[in-house]
């Protein structure tokens, strides 16, 4: 299960601000999110915690996804409101 930990970068090393429950030499994957910059996923609320990979999306990624979603939603709306046979 993903775990969020705050760390401080000092002397070329990331130092967690709390004790981690890890075995010696255990390998982990880190995702770096700078403090002070609000992540693009902040407005996703609980979804960001449920899907940590969303935190990696940039504002540009989210804008592109929203544009695609909006375009396809309009297309579907037109299909369902059209009268007569489909072309």
C-alpha contacts under 8 A as a table, 3 or more apart, distances in Angstrom:
res1	aa1	res2	aa2	distance
2	X	52	X	7.41
5	X	16	X	6.70
5	X	17	X	7.48
5	X	18	X	7.62
6	X	16	X	5.87
6	X	17	X	5.84
6	X	18	X	7.81
7	X	14	X	5.95
7	X	15	X	5.11
7	X	16	X	3.93
7	X	17	X	5.29
8	X	14	X	5.54
8	X	15	X	5.13
8	X	16	X	6.33
8	X	17	X	7.06
9	X	12	X	6.47
9	X	13	X	5.51
9	X	14	X	4.38
9	X	15	X	6.12
10	X	13	X	5.37
10	X	14	X	6.37
10	X	15	X	7.05
16	X	19	X	7.05
16	X	20	X	7.71
22	X	26	X	6.41
23	X	26	X	5.34
31	X	56	X	7.89
33	X	39	X	7.43
34	X	37	X	6.09
35	X	38	X	7.38
38	X	42	X	6.72
39	X	42	X	5.51
39	X	55	X	6.66
39	X	58	X	7.79
40	X	43	X	7.21
40	X	55	X	7.06
40	X	57	X	6.78
40	X	58	X	5.75
40	X	59	X	5.34
40	X	62	X	7.81
41	X	44	X	5.23
41	X	45	X	7.71
41	X	48	X	6.20
41	X	54	X	6.41
41	X	55	X	5.48
41	X	57	X	7.17
42	X	45	X	6.21
42	X	48	X	7.20
44	X	47	X	5.50
44	X	48	X	5.70
45	X	48	X	6.01
45	X	49	X	7.67
46	X	49	X	5.35
46	X	50	X	6.33
47	X	50	X	4.92
47	X	51	X	5.88
48	X	51	X	5.24
48	X	52	X	5.56
48	X	53	X	7.79
48	X	54	X	5.83
48	X	55	X	6.30
49	X	52	X	5.52
51	X	54	X	5.80
51	X	55	X	7.98
52	X	55	X	5.62
52	X	56	X	7.81
53	X	56	X	5.58
53	X	57	X	7.52
54	X	57	X	5.48
57	X	60	X	7.96
57	X	61	X	5.79
57	X	62	X	6.70
58	X	61	X	5.10
58	X	62	X	6.37
59	X	62	X	5.14
59	X	63	X	6.08
60	X	63	X	5.11
60	X	64	X	6.17
61	X	64	X	5.22
61	X	65	X	6.20
62	X	65	X	5.09
62	X	66	X	6.07
63	X	66	X	5.09
63	X	67	X	6.14
64	X	67	X	5.09
64	X	68	X	6.27
65	X	68	X	5.19
65	X	69	X	6.08
66	X	69	X	5.07
66	X	70	X	6.01
67	X	70	X	5.17
67	X	71	X	6.13
68	X	71	X	5.19
68	X	72	X	6.21
69	X	72	X	5.31
69	X	73	X	6.04
70	X	73	X	5.10
70	X	74	X	6.23
71	X	74	X	5.30
71	X	75	X	6.35
72	X	75	X	4.96
72	X	76	X	6.22
73	X	76	X	5.16
73	X	77	X	6.13
74	X	77	X	5.00
74	X	78	X	6.22
75	X	78	X	5.22
75	X	79	X	6.36
76	X	79	X	5.01
76	X	80	X	6.38
77	X	80	X	5.32
77	X	81	X	6.22
78	X	81	X	5.20
78	X	82	X	5.97
79	X	82	X	5.52
